[in-house]
Amino acid sequence: MSDDEHPPVEGSWRPVCPRNELRAGALRQVSLGRNDMGIPVSVLVGVSARGELFAYANLCKHLPIPLDGGSGDFFGGDVDTLRCGTHGALYRVSDGFCTRGPCRGTFLRRHLVRVVADQVWLCVD
Ligand code: FES
């Protein structure tokens, strides 16, 4: 058994779903509870149109609120762009960079994500 077949045991890794359940344009939302202000905290896990995994904190860089504003709609016109539903900031899924909006030039907080034995794992540190 290679290292890639063993579940991660260091840090705060959580199983997300089988890799074959992720497809471009459909996010998994991993809840991390609530922050000190009582705001729900979660991580968005998805896959780009090219099949690359990504995981970002579900938190706009403009104001401390979830990207979707509670709507459940995270995409900005295509499967490789996340959109903040409050003021329309757009973020590339490839690197989390904000290309448009009041927080242009900033990055979403990235989380480590990996596949082990066809299972997607997320680091919540
Ligand atoms: S709260 Fe997200 S762009 Fe303003």
Residues whose N, C-alpha, C, O or C-beta is under 5 A from the ligand:
A	BS01	FES	C60 H62 L63 C84 T86 H87 G88 A89 G101
